[in-house]
């Protein structure tokens, strides 16, 4: 919500500066995002009137103007297409300083001297683009400083509101809050009823009363087609972030900013039959005001006439019924649309409008008649015309009902930790617009219709604390009676797993569970995903079936910001579509990119690869003590031959590997390096093997080194499992210290060099025992895996 300080002070003018206004709004929970001047600094610009215009002798597009600045007449050369005799415009005198550091000097344009410059809105920094000079009203005082005339020494306050505070999406709403917090005078302003001048009506029918319980309309005829929006209206809209279009449209936008009620004006000559508020028929189409065509579904609320859809209710009108420069008869709309009927609909059609923004959050259901009276009065003042009677269609049973809430003194004391005076409580509640009834234990409070967020007692208590001031509440420490919870020695906390990765140099990220369907299809083309019916954007339209899309998106974000080394992990859910149900699984996933370590003068900086990411996973799982194994696998997004499945017993609990070069190239994720990733099921890692005591042997250990040749297809996990199946109880450790292929080893085979550590707890082993154990191991490896001693 954008509003100017001056407009706010028209409603509530506390004796404090803009800095204190900002501080007050922030303390009320109405966070101020920025405070900026409404115009950039400039000086030396005055109001001038063009007395005469003649063609430039040597340039077709230039005009020589005789201009009065109130003191003298100057010769100015201008190339503006809209210059005419009698026009009042801003004049930058010689020596004036304009935005962007431009200083006006006496100059010659194609041989003709020019003593200043006639200015457009863009040259004064009021808009980004302008097609001609800024035309001022004919009553603008010649010679006056333009900054004083336009009141440009003003501040633009942008308030970032939470979704529950739709009542503050207006100057009136923010002024109400400011007045209550500062104790300044503020009075509800309801416009007077406009006298009906004609009997013209346009019928209204509501066929979706739950979506639109109230619809009010009015016919206005005899609009002056040559009317223009006055400067005060143009400036207030500009400072509210809205461009001017047509006097009638500008007035509806002005009322929306002032009172918070979105409105719409139809060209009555383009309507036929009557207004019908209904749900769209599937497949109906409408060309909107922005020029785009929307194909509607049955969930969309529309405004229609006998010829078809005229507008998306509460969102945007259609181009076919739009008010234009030739419109002399209009139909004003002011309606209450249920928030649930509008929420998400604008986004469904790729739209976001000021109107939908307000209706999604809730507009007061009793505001419509006041808004249409206010708009009518402004139309008659600015564009003329004759108003007809107000036509209202309503389903009162479907309108939101104001709920009575019991507010207890004792409950206030317990929640806030202090006792507030009854007078203060009543002042705050009435200032909020509530109706109150005093009872013995407190009050019966009926919240105002515009506060959709006040439903239960604690909501009111929160309002008391907010308005009274959180800083005024005493700091009291509540009594704490801890209970000892039973804990299992085998349990592993999520925090412990996070700490393990953080100790390895990883940073935790938190990503959306919504991902780009194109990215997800690229990574997991055979996996069905849950498609969102109302996505935030096209790039967040599916629920993720893996954490990999989120991590790669985070990687690309960092690469675009010149990060050369990255280690990140996320603990979150993936969502698998199984028939008509969605299964949620918690995962822990990580990504590693770039050098193995940060740059340092005494280290060589190799790039992280498959074995680095595998080592990270092994260290993570080592914390649990669980006996996992790794087996080769195929994954559509990972490098063949550099991908492994992680098994615990017979359960596949995840995978790890390097991102496929094709994926890396498609996503433009850097060249000449690898991207290591892993993903593990969290439920298997939240338990650990409890350590048990084993006495330390006092007798010496014996080591036997062996080099065994096996087929290339034999994995170390298979080899080790086969060895341990016949190992004696006194084999305490198996160490793999070399894997060799090359000279001396037959093609298609490889050599495992292992060290066997043997030690008995109660005695020294004999050579006979050792040789017997080694023999059994060699025989079993030979029979099962074809292993032979390397010569």
C-alpha positions in Angstrom: 0.0 0.0 0.0 1.5 3.3 -1.1 0.2 6.7 0.2 1.6 10.2 0.5 2.2 11.8 3.9 0.1 14.8 2.8 -2.9 12.7 1.9 -2.6 10.8 5.2 -2.5 14.1 7.1 -5.8 15.1 5.4 -7.4 12.3 7.4 -5.3 12.3 10.5 -2.7 15.0 11.3 -0.8 14.2 14.5 1.7 16.8 15.7 4.7 14.5 14.8 7.1 14.3 11.9 7.2 11.6 9.2 9.9 9.7 11.1 7.6 9.4 14.1 4.7 8.4 11.9 6.8 5.6 10.5 7.9 4.5 13.9 4.3 4.5 15.1 3.0 2.5 12.1 5.8 -0.1 12.6 4.9 -0.4 16.3 1.3 -1.1 15.2 2.5 -4.0 13.1 2.0 -2.0 9.8 5.5 -2.4 8.6 6.8 0.5 6.6 8.9 -0.8 3.7 10.3 2.5 2.5 9.9 6.3 2.8 10.8 8.2 -0.4 10.3 11.7 -1.7 7.4 11.9 -4.2 9.7 13.7 -6.7 13.5 13.9 -7.1 15.2 17.2 -6.1 15.1 20.0 -8.7 15.1 23.8 -8.5 14.5 26.8 -10.7 11.3 25.5 -12.3 8.3 27.9 -12.4 4.8 28.0 -13.8 4.7 29.7 -17.2 2.2 30.5 -19.9 2.8 30.2 -23.7 1.8 33.5 -25.3 2.7 32.7 -28.9 3.9 29.8 -31.0 5.6 30.0 -34.4 7.4 27.5 -36.6 11.2 27.2 -36.5 12.7 28.3 -39.8 15.2 25.5 -40.1 13.5 22.5 -38.3 10.0 21.1 -38.9 9.7 19.5 -35.5 10.8 22.6 -33.4 8.6 25.5 -32.4 9.6 29.0 -31.2 7.6 29.9 -28.2 7.1 33.3 -26.5 6.7 32.4 -22.8 5.7 34.5 -19.8 7.1 33.6 -16.4 5.1 36.3 -14.6 8.0 38.8 -14.6 9.1 38.8 -18.2 8.6 37.1 -21.5 11.3 34.7 -22.8 12.0 33.0 -26.1 12.0 29.2 -25.7 12.6 26.6 -28.5 10.6 23.4 -27.9 10.2 20.1 -29.8 7.1 19.0 -27.8 4.2 17.8 -30.1 1.5 19.2 -27.8 2.6 22.8 -27.4 -0.1 25.4 -28.1 -0.8 29.1 -27.5 -2.3 29.8 -24.0 -0.9 26.5 -22.6 0.4 26.6 -19.0 3.5 24.5 -18.4 6.5 24.1 -16.1 9.4 26.3 -17.3 13.0 25.5 -16.2 14.8 28.9 -16.2 18.4 29.4 -17.1 20.4 28.1 -14.1 17.8 25.6 -13.1 18.9 22.2 -11.8 16.8 19.3 -13.0 16.9 15.6 -11.9 19.9 13.6 -13.0 22.2 16.6 -12.6 21.0 18.5 -15.7 21.7 22.3 -15.5 19.7 24.5 -17.8 21.9 27.0 -19.8 21.2 29.5 -22.5 21.6 27.7 -25.8 21.0 27.8 -29.6 18.8 25.2 -31.3 19.4 25.2 -35.1 20.5 28.8 -34.9 17.7 30.2 -32.7 18.4 31.2 -29.1 16.5 29.5 -26.3 16.4 31.0 -22.7 15.2 27.9 -20.8 13.3 24.7 -21.3 9.7 23.8 -21.2 9.3 20.5 -19.2 7.4 17.3 -19.3 6.6 15.1 -16.3 9.5 12.9 -17.2 12.0 15.7 -17.2 10.9 16.6 -13.7 11.2 13.0 -12.6 7.5 12.5 -11.9 7.1 9.7 -14.5 9.4 7.5 -16.5 8.1 8.4 -19.9 6.1 11.3 -21.3 5.0 12.1 -24.9 4.7 15.9 -24.5 4.8 18.8 -22.1 3.2 18.7 -18.7 0.0 20.6 -19.1 -1.1 22.6 -16.0 -4.6 23.8 -15.2 -5.6 27.2 -16.6 -5.9 28.6 -13.0 -2.3 27.7 -12.2 -0.6 30.9 -10.9 2.1 32.0 -13.4 5.5 32.6 -11.9 5.0 30.4 -8.8 7.5 27.7 -8.0 6.2 24.4 -9.5 7.3 22.4 -6.4 5.1 24.5 -4.1 2.2 24.4 -6.5 2.3 20.6 -6.9 3.2 20.1 -3.2 6.2 18.0 -4.2 7.9 18.4 -0.9 6.0 15.3 0.2 7.0 11.8 1.3 5.7 8.6 -0.2 5.2 6.0 2.5 5.0 2.3 1.4 3.4 0.0 4.0 4.0 -3.7 3.7 0.8 -5.3 5.2 0.3 -8.8 6.4 -2.6 -10.6 4.7 -4.9 -10.3 7.7 -4.9 -6.5 7.6 -7.0 -5.8 4.5 -8.7 -3.0 6.4 -5.5 -1.0 6.1 -5.4 -1.1 2.3 -6.7 2.5 2.2 -5.7 5.9 3.4 -8.8 5.9 5.6 -7.7 2.6 7.2 -4.2 3.6 8.0 -5.4 7.0 9.3 -7.8 5.2 11.7 -4.9 3.2 13.1 -2.6 6.2 13.3 -5.2 8.3 15.1 -5.8 5.6 17.7 -2.1 5.1 18.4 -1.3 8.8 18.7 -4.6 10.0 20.3 -5.1 12.4 17.4 -8.6 13.5 16.2 -10.2 11.3 13.6 -13.8 11.1 12.5 -15.5 8.7 10.3 -16.4 10.4 7.0 -19.4 9.1 5.2 -20.3 10.9 1.9 -23.7 12.5 1.6 -26.2 11.0 -0.8 -26.3 12.4 -4.3 -29.6 13.7 -5.5 -31.1 11.4 -8.2 -31.6 13.3 -11.4 -32.9 10.6 -13.8 -34.9 7.4 -13.5 -32.6 5.2 -15.6 -31.8 1.8 -14.1 -30.0 -1.3 -15.2 -31.3 -4.6 -13.7 -29.1 -6.8 -11.5 -29.4 -10.5 -10.7 -27.2 -12.5 -8.4 -27.0 -16.2 -9.2 -24.0 -17.0 -6.9 -25.1 -15.4 -3.6 -22.5 -17.2 -1.5 -19.7 -15.6 -3.7 -21.4 -12.2 -4.0 -23.9 -11.5 -1.3 -24.2 -7.8 -2.2 -24.0 -6.0 -5.6 -24.8 -2.3 -6.0 -25.0 -0.4 -9.2 -25.9 3.0 -10.6 -26.4 4.5 -14.0 -24.8 7.9 -14.8 -25.7 9.6 -18.1 -24.5 12.7 -19.8 -20.8 12.3 -19.1 -18.7 15.1 -20.6 -16.4 13.3 -23.0 -14.0 16.2 -23.1 -13.5 16.2 -19.3 -10.0 15.5 -18.0 -8.9 14.4 -14.6 -7.8 17.4 -12.5 -4.2 17.7 -11.4 -5.0 16.9 -7.7 -6.5 13.6 -8.8 -3.7 12.8 -11.1 -1.1 13.5 -8.4 -2.8 11.5 -5.7 -3.1 8.5 -8.0 0.5 8.8 -9.1 1.6 8.9 -5.5 -0.5 5.8 -4.9 1.2 4.0 -7.7 -1.7 4.2 -10.2 -1.5 5.8 -13.7 -4.4 7.9 -15.0 -6.6 6.5 -17.7 -10.0 8.3 -17.9 -11.7 10.6 -15.4 -14.4 8.0 -14.5 -11.8 5.2 -14.1 -9.5 7.5 -12.2 -12.3 8.3 -9.8 -13.0 4.6 -9.1 -9.3 4.1 -8.4 -9.2 7.1 -6.2 -12.2 5.8 -4.1 -10.4 2.5 -3.8 -7.3 4.1 -2.4 -9.2 6.5 -0.2 -11.9 4.1 1.3 -10.6 0.6 0.4 -13.6 -0.3 -1.8 -12.6 -1.5 -5.3 -15.1 -0.4 -8.0 -15.6 -0.8 -11.7 -17.2 1.3 -14.4 -18.8 -0.2 -17.5 -19.7 1.5 -20.7 -23.4 1.2 -20.5 -23.9 1.4 -24.3 -21.8 -1.9 -24.5 -24.1 -3.8 -22.1 -27.4 -5.4 -22.8 -30.2 -7.1 -20.9 -28.9 -6.6 -17.3 -26.0 -7.5 -15.0 -25.8 -11.1 -13.9 -23.3 -12.2 -11.2 -22.7 -15.9 -11.7 -20.0 -18.6 -12.1 -18.5 -18.9 -15.5 -19.5 -21.7 -17.9 -16.5 -23.9 -18.6 -14.7 -22.7 -21.7 -16.2 -19.2 -21.8 -13.8 -16.6 -22.9 -13.2 -12.9 -22.3 -10.7 -10.4 -23.6 -9.5 -8.4 -20.6 -8.5 -4.8 -20.3 -4.8 -5.7 -20.5 -5.5 -7.2 -24.0 -5.0 -10.8 -22.9 -7.7 -13.4 -23.5 -8.8 -15.7 -20.7 -10.5 -19.1 -21.0 -12.6 -19.5 -17.9 -13.5 -22.5 -15.7 -16.5 -23.2 -13.6 -14.8 -22.0 -10.4 -14.5 -18.4 -11.6 -17.0 -15.7 -10.6 -17.9 -13.4 -13.4 -20.0 -10.3 -14.2 -22.1 -11.0 -17.3 -24.9 -9.5 -19.4 -27.2 -11.2 -21.9 -24.3 -11.4 -24.4 -21.8 -13.1 -22.2 -19.0 -12.3 -19.7 -18.1 -8.7 -19.2 -15.6 -8.9 -16.3 -13.8 -11.2 -13.9 -15.5 -10.4 -10.7 -13.2 -8.5 -8.3 -10.2 -8.8 -10.6 -10.4 -7.1 -14.0 -13.0 -5.9 -16.5 -13.3 -6.8 -20.1 -12.1 -4.6 -23.0 -15.5 -4.9 -24.8 -17.4 -3.0 -22.0 -14.6 -0.7 -20.9 -15.2 3.0 -20.5 -13.5 5.1 -23.3 -13.2 8.6 -24.4 -16.6 8.4 -26.2 -18.5 7.0 -23.2 -21.4 9.2 -22.2 -23.4 6.6 -20.3 -21.8 4.5 -17.6 -22.8 1.9 -15.1 -21.0 2.0 -11.8 -20.3 -1.2 -9.9 -19.7 -1.5 -6.1 -19.9 -5.0 -4.8 -18.9 -7.3 -1.9 -17.3 -10.4 -3.1 -16.5 -13.2 -0.5 -12.7 -13.5 -0.1 -12.9 -17.3 -0.7 -14.5 -16.6 -4.1 -11.6 -14.4 -5.2 -8.6 -15.9 -3.5 -6.2 -17.5 -6.0 -8.4 -16.7 -9.1 -6.3 -13.8 -10.3 -3.1 -15.8 -10.0 -4.8 -18.7 -11.9 -5.1 -16.4 -14.9 -1.6 -14.8 -14.5 -3.1 -11.6 -13.0 -2.6 -9.5 -9.9 -4.6 -6.3 -9.6 -5.2 -3.8 -6.9 -8.8 -4.9 -6.8 -8.1 -8.6 -6.4 -5.5 -7.8 -3.8 -8.1 -6.2 -1.6 -11.0 -8.6 -2.2 -8.8 -11.6 -1.4 -8.1 -10.1 2.0 -11.6 -8.9 2.7 -13.5 -5.7 2.0 -16.0 -4.4 4.6 -19.5 -5.7 3.5 -21.2 -2.4 4.5 -18.9 -0.1 2.5 -20.4 -0.5 -1.0 -23.2 2.1 -0.8 -20.9 4.8 0.7 -18.3 4.1 -2.0 -20.8 4.5 -4.9 -22.1 7.8 -3.4 -18.5 9.1 -3.1 -17.6 8.1 -6.6 -20.9 9.6 -8.0 -20.2 12.9 -6.3 -16.7 13.1 -7.8 -17.9 12.2 -11.3 -20.5 14.9 -11.2 -17.9 17.4 -10.0 -15.2 16.4 -12.6 -17.1 15.0 -15.6 -20.6 16.1 -15.1 -23.6 13.9 -15.8 -26.9 12.9 -14.3 -27.1 10.1 -11.8 -29.9 7.5 -11.5 -31.1 5.7 -8.4 -28.9 3.2 -6.6 -29.8 -0.4 -7.5 -29.0 -3.0 -4.9 -29.2 -6.8 -5.1 -28.3 -8.6 -1.9 -28.6 -12.0 -0.1 -28.3 -10.8 3.5 -28.1 -14.3 4.9 -24.9 -14.8 3.0 -23.2 -11.6 4.2 -20.6 -12.0 7.0 -22.1 -11.7 10.4 -20.4 -9.7 13.2 -19.7 -12.2 16.0 -20.0 -11.2 19.6 -16.8 -12.0 21.6 -16.6 -12.3 25.3 -13.6 -10.4 26.6 -12.7 -11.1 30.3 -10.6 -8.8 32.5 -8.9 -11.8 34.2 -8.0 -13.3 30.8 -6.4 -10.0 29.7 -4.3 -10.0 32.9 -3.1 -13.6 32.5 -2.2 -13.2 28.8 -0.5 -9.8 29.0 1.0 -10.2 32.4 -0.5 -6.8 33.5 -3.8 -5.2 34.4 -5.1 -2.5 32.1 -7.6 0.1 33.2 -11.2 -0.4 32.0 -11.3 3.1 30.5 -8.2 2.3 28.4 -9.6 -1.0 27.2 -12.9 0.6 26.2 -11.1 3.5 24.5 -9.0 1.1 22.4 -12.0 -1.1 21.5 -14.2 1.8 20.5 -11.3 3.3 18.6 -11.0 0.1 16.6 -14.7 0.5 15.6 -16.0 -2.2 17.9 -19.4 -2.0 19.7 -19.0 -2.9 23.4 -21.4 -3.9 26.2 -20.0 -3.9 29.8 -20.8 -7.0 31.9 -19.6 -8.1 35.3 -16.6 -10.1 34.1 -15.6 -7.8 31.3 -17.2 -6.9 28.0 -19.2 -8.3 25.1 -17.4 -7.0 22.1 -18.8 -6.9 18.5 -15.8 -6.2 16.2 -16.3 -3.9 13.2 -17.3 -5.3 9.9 -14.0 -4.5 8.3 -11.9 -6.5 10.7 -12.2 -10.1 9.4 -9.3 -11.2 11.6 -11.0 -10.6 15.0 -12.8 -13.8 15.8 -11.9 -15.0 19.3 -10.9 -13.5 22.7 -7.1 -13.6 22.2 -7.5 -11.6 18.9 -8.9 -8.8 21.0 -6.2 -9.1 23.6 -3.6 -8.9 20.9 -5.2 -5.7 19.7 -5.1 -4.3 23.2 -1.4 -5.1 23.5 -0.7 -3.7 19.9 -2.4 -0.4 20.5 -1.3 0.1 24.1 2.3 -0.7 23.0 4.3 -3.9 23.4 7.1 -1.8 25.0 4.7 -0.8 27.8 3.9 -4.3 28.9 6.0 -5.5 31.9 8.6 -8.1 31.4 7.5 -11.0 33.5 9.1 -14.4 33.6 6.4 -17.1 33.8 6.9 -20.0 36.2 8.6 -23.0 34.7 8.0 -26.5 35.9 10.1 -28.8 33.7 9.1 -32.4 33.2 11.8 -35.0 32.6 11.0 -36.7 29.3 12.0 -40.3 28.7 14.8 -40.5 26.1 16.1 -43.4 24.2 19.9 -43.9 23.9 19.3 -45.2 20.4 17.4 -42.1 19.2 19.1 -39.6 16.9 17.8 -36.0 16.7 17.5 -34.1 13.4 19.6 -31.4 15.0 22.4 -33.9 15.5 22.4 -34.8 11.9 22.4 -31.1 10.9 25.4 -30.5 13.2 27.3 -33.4 11.6 26.9 -31.8 8.1 27.7 -28.3 9.4 30.9 -29.6 11.0 31.8 -30.8 7.5 31.4 -27.3 6.0 27.8 -27.5 4.9 25.2 -24.7 5.2 21.6 -25.5 5.7 19.1 -24.1 3.2 15.3 -24.0 3.4 13.6 -24.2 0.0 10.0 -24.2 -1.2 8.3 -27.5 -1.7 7.0 -26.2 -5.0 9.3 -26.6 -8.1 9.4 -25.9 -11.8 7.7 -28.7 -13.7 10.2 -28.5 -16.5 13.1 -28.9 -14.1 11.5 -31.8 -12.3 10.7 -33.5 -15.6 14.3 -33.1 -16.7 15.6 -34.7 -13.5 12.9 -37.4 -12.9 11.1 -37.9 -16.2 9.3 -41.1 -15.2 8.0 -39.8 -11.8 4.4 -38.5 -11.6 4.1 -35.3 -9.6 1.3 -33.5 -7.8 0.3 -30.5 -9.8 -0.9 -27.4 -7.9 -4.3 -26.0 -8.9 -3.3 -22.5 -7.7 0.5 -22.1 -8.0 2.3 -19.0 -6.9 3.9 -18.9 -10.3 4.5 -21.1 -13.4 8.0 -21.9 -12.0 6.4 -23.3 -8.8 3.6 -25.3 -10.1 4.4 -28.9 -8.9 5.2 -30.5 -5.5 8.7 -31.8 -5.6 9.3 -35.6 -5.8 12.9 -35.1 -4.7 15.0 -32.5 -3.0 17.4 -32.4 -5.9 15.5 -29.7 -7.9 15.5 -27.4 -4.9 19.2 -27.9 -4.3 20.1 -27.3 -8.0 18.0 -24.2 -8.0 19.9 -22.9 -5.0 23.2 -23.8 -6.7 22.3 -21.8 -9.8 21.2 -18.8 -7.7 24.6 -18.9 -6.0 26.5 -19.4 -9.2 24.8 -16.3 -10.7 26.2 -14.4 -7.7 29.8 -15.5 -8.4 30.0 -18.2 -5.7 32.8 -20.7 -6.7 32.4 -23.2 -3.9 29.2 -24.4 -2.3 28.2 -27.1 0.2 24.5 -27.0 1.1 22.0 -29.4 2.6 18.3 -29.4 3.3 16.0 -31.4 5.6 12.5 -31.4 4.0 9.8 -33.4 2.4 9.2 -34.8 -1.0 5.7 -35.7 -2.2 4.9 -38.8 -4.1 1.7 -39.2 -6.1 0.3 -42.7 -5.4 -3.0 -43.3 -7.1 -5.3 -40.6 -5.6 -3.2 -40.1 -2.5 -0.1 -38.1 -1.8 2.6 -39.7 0.3 5.0 -37.4 2.1 8.6 -38.5 3.0 11.1 -36.7 5.0 14.6 -36.6 3.5 18.0 -35.2 4.2 19.8 -34.2 1.0 23.0 -32.3 0.2 25.0 -30.8 -2.7 28.7 -30.2 -3.0 30.2 -28.0 -5.8 33.7 -26.6 -6.5 37.0 -27.1 -4.8 37.5 -29.6 -2.0 38.4 -26.8 0.4 38.6 -23.1 0.6 41.6 -21.5 -1.2 44.8 -21.6 1.0 48.4 -21.1 0.2 49.6 -24.4 1.6 46.9 -26.7 0.1 46.4 -28.1 -3.4 42.8 -27.4 -4.5 41.4 -30.4 -6.2 37.8 -30.4 -7.3 35.2 -32.3 -5.2 34.1 -35.5 -6.9 32.1 -38.7 -6.3 34.4 -39.9 -3.5 34.2 -36.6 -1.6 30.4 -36.7 -1.5 30.5 -40.4 -0.6 32.9 -39.6 2.2 30.5 -36.9 3.5 27.7 -39.4 3.5 29.8 -42.1 5.2 30.8 -39.6 8.0 27.1 -38.7 8.4 26.0 -42.3 8.7 29.0 -43.2 10.9 27.4 -41.0 13.6 24.5 -43.5 13.7 26.8 -46.6 13.6 24.4 -48.3 11.2 26.0 -50.9 8.9 25.2 -49.5 5.4 26.5 -50.6 2.1 26.8 -49.0 -1.3 25.9 -50.5 -4.6 26.0 -49.2 -8.2 22.7 -47.9 -9.6 21.2 -46.0 -12.5 19.6 -42.6 -11.9 18.3 -40.4 -14.8 19.8 -37.3 -13.3 23.2 -38.7 -12.2 26.4 -39.7 -14.0 26.5 -43.4 -15.0 29.3 -45.2 -13.2 29.5 -42.5 -10.5 26.2 -43.2 -8.8 25.5 -45.5 -5.8 22.5 -46.6 -3.9 22.7 -46.7 -0.1 21.4 -49.8 1.5 20.6 -50.6 5.2 19.9 -54.3 5.5 17.7 -54.9 2.5 16.2 -51.4 2.4 17.4 -48.8 -0.1 17.5 -45.6 2.0 18.9 -43.2 -0.6 21.4 -42.5 -3.2 24.5 -40.4 -4.0 26.5 -39.5 -7.0 27.6 -36.8 -9.5 25.0 -34.8 -11.5 25.0 -36.0 -15.2 27.0 -33.7 -17.5 23.9 -33.4 -19.8 21.9 -32.0 -16.9 24.7 -29.7 -15.9 25.0 -28.3 -19.4 21.2 -28.0 -19.9 20.9 -26.0 -16.6 24.1 -24.0 -17.3 25.6 -25.0 -14.0 29.3 -24.3 -14.7 31.9 -26.1 -16.8 35.0 -28.1 -15.8 33.8 -29.2 -12.4 31.5 -31.7 -10.9 28.3 -31.5 -8.7 28.1 -34.1 -6.0 24.6 -34.8 -4.5 23.0 -37.2 -2.1 19.5 -37.9 -0.8 18.7 -40.1 2.2 15.5 -41.1 3.9 15.4 -39.4 7.3 13.3 -42.1 9.1 16.1 -44.7 8.8 18.7 -42.3 10.2 16.9 -41.3 13.4 18.2 -44.3 15.3 21.7 -45.5 16.0 23.5 -48.5 17.2 24.1 -48.3 20.9 27.8 -48.8 21.7 28.7 -51.8 23.8 31.7 -52.5 25.9 34.4 -54.9 24.8 37.5 -55.5 26.9 40.8 -54.5 25.4 43.1 -57.4 24.7 46.5 -57.5 26.5 47.9 -59.8 23.9 49.6 -58.8 20.6 47.7 -58.5 17.4 48.9 -60.1 14.1 48.5 -58.6 10.7 48.5 -60.5 7.4 48.5 -58.7 4.1 47.0 -60.4 1.1 46.6 -59.3 -2.6 43.7 -61.1 -4.3 42.7 -60.8 -7.9 38.9 -60.8 -8.8 36.8 -59.9 -11.7 36.2 -56.2 -12.4 32.5 -56.7 -11.7 33.1 -57.7 -8.1 32.5 -54.9 -5.7 34.3 -54.3 -2.4 31.1 -54.8 -0.5 30.6 -58.2 -2.1 34.2 -59.1 -1.4 34.1 -58.0 2.3 30.7 -59.7 3.0 32.1 -63.0 1.6 35.3 -62.7 3.6 33.4 -62.0 6.9 31.1 -64.9 6.4 33.9 -67.3 7.3 36.1 -65.1 9.4 36.9 -66.3 12.9 35.8 -64.4 15.9 39.3 -63.1 16.5 39.4 -61.2 13.1 39.0 -57.7 14.5 39.5 -55.6 11.3 39.7 -55.8 7.5 41.6 -52.9 5.8 41.5 -52.3 2.1 44.7 -50.3 1.3 45.0 -50.7 -2.5 43.0 -51.4 -5.7 45.2 -52.1 -8.7 44.7 -52.8 -12.4 47.5 -52.9 -15.0 50.7 -54.7 -15.6 50.7 -58.1 -14.0 46.9 -58.4 -13.7 44.9 -60.0 -16.5 42.6 -57.6 -18.4 39.1 -57.6 -16.9 40.4 -58.3 -13.4 41.5 -56.2 -10.5 43.6 -56.6 -7.4 42.3 -55.9 -3.8 45.2 -55.5 -1.3 43.9 -56.1 2.2 45.2 -56.2 5.7 43.7 -58.7 8.1 44.1 -57.8 11.8 43.8 -60.8 14.1 43.8 -60.7 17.9 42.4 -62.9 20.7 41.2 -61.4 24.0 42.6 -64.0 26.3 45.7 -65.5 24.7 48.3 -65.1 21.9 47.3 -66.7 18.6 49.4 -69.4 17.2 50.7 -69.6 13.6 48.7 -72.7 13.0 45.4 -70.9 14.0 46.3 -68.0 11.8 47.2 -70.0 8.7 44.1 -72.2 9.1 41.8 -69.1 9.3 43.6 -67.5 6.3 43.2 -70.7 4.3 39.4 -70.9 5.0 39.1 -67.2 3.9 41.0 -67.8 0.7 39.1 -71.0 -0.1 35.7 -69.3 0.4 36.7 -66.2 -1.7 37.9 -68.5 -4.5 34.8 -70.6 -4.5 32.3 -67.8 -4.4 34.1 -65.0 -6.2 36.8 -66.7 -8.2 39.5 -64.8 -6.2 43.1 -65.9 -6.5 46.3 -64.8 -4.9 48.2 -62.2 -7.0 51.6 -63.5 -8.0 
